[in-house]
Amino acid sequence: MRPNSLYNWQISGHNNGDWGMQRIVMLTLGSRGDVQPLVALGRGLQASGYRVRIATHENFRGFVGGWDLEFAPLAGDSQKLLEDPQVQRIFELGQGWKWLLEGARWLASQHERLVADCRAACRDADAVIYTPVTYPVWHCAQANRIPAFAVCYWPTTPTRAFAYPMFGVASLGGWLNLGSYRLFEQLVWHPLRARTNQLRQELGLRTLPAWGPYRLPEYRAMPWLYPFSGALAPAASDWPANQHVTGYWFLDAPRDWLPPTDLEAFMQAGPPPVAVGFGSMVPRASTALTQKVLEAIRLSGQRAVLLRGWGGLQSGRMPDGCFQIDAVPHDWLFPRVSGVVTHGGAGTVAAALRAGVPALAVPLLGDQFFWGRRLAELGAGPRPLPLKDLQATPLAVALKALAGDSSMRRRAAELGGAIRAEDGVARAVELVVNYLRRF
């Protein structure tokens, strides 16, 4: 074994330079925002000579196939999943230790199906790229002696620089910051431990200790790819060299895409509107949310494009100055608006800033709070307004700020320039190719 090898286990069947036309399988669960960046990376890897398969929810089969990538099913239909009352209850916990623990318990309840789907998707993989929620993949990769890359849409590598993003605070101080990551690891590992060790026994691997895989040399040596911009969240100075902030993985709409004529007419009929949408989030009180949003728009005097997504905003008759549509490619719409109101998902925040417009996060759960806080800390958006506490008047104030705060708009434009100067897909492809060539 080479002394400088990235892993302490051998990769069989491949020599340096033998990676052309090999199959890379990429796996994720979640919403469109979890799948789309992997499609962008998959396109980049395919253009570099690899065969790419993306394994995710069945309802994304057409989306993945529409970009000429191979598809494999994983864990059912995510839209139906997000509407499940049990999942809704977990969502409403928002963030913090209880949300993490309940989420891990739910994931453990899906273990058998997830393992079966992951193993089927990776049956002929030469390398895997996975998000942590598809946790069986790393163990299968170990058993099959193939390289694995982890992808995460928020910083998850332990550091003394800032607290774990899901705990809702920017910093607890050096050692406490580091401890917050250890707490996260245990909250996630504890519900999964028994089932994961059973899987490892079936795979012929040794069982893992009480603290999980996180301190094992082979786990710590795995490359991590972070598809966000260092302008928003730079790599911590105490991260090891195999942790890579690449820049965002954008997937632009096809060049021949044309907007509906009524939307184009609305955009041209007055000053730039604000875009309001909550993506794939499906809060149970969607009717009340829609009423609050419409009232805030009225109070602010702004025009607005409302993006219904998967039902976060209800359909219905719109007042003057409002236009409602299911979805519009962000790279077309956002450069034409005065600001963006979003749930705070990494992809929508990225698209807003790439367009050079400020954004407000109305977070429901998870990393949405982190990205909303970063927008405000960097001066590119108002302070986040958590969805569970949202009221029309504070939202109206924030809408006015998006359109009229010159400092905020200038800062968003500066960040947009930095993001547009990056090519996250090209950087990630370069990293993957270079890692694979070392085996």
Secondary structure, 3 states (H helix, E strand, C coil): CCCCCCCCCCCCCCCCCCCCCCEEEEECCCCHHHHHHHHHHHHHHHHCCCEEEEEECHHHHHHHHHCCCEEEECCCCHHHHHCCHHHHHHHCCCCCHHHHHHHHHHHHHCHHHHHHHHHHHCCCCCEEEECHHHCHHHHHHHHHCCCEEEECCCCCCCCCCCCCHHHCCCCCCHHHHHHHHHHHHHHHHHHHHHHHHHHHHHCCCCCCCCCCCCCCHHHHCCCEEECCCCCCCCCCCCCCCCEEECCCCCCCCCCCCCCCHHHHHHHHCCCCCEEEECCCCCCCCHHHHHHHHHHHHHHHCCCEEEECCCCCCCCCCCCCCEEEECCCCHHHHHHHCCEEEECCCHHHHHHHHHCCCCEEECCCCCHHHHHHHHHHHCCCCCCCCCHHHCCHHHHHHHHHHHHHCHHHHHHHHHHHHHHHCCCHHHHHHHHHHHHHHCC
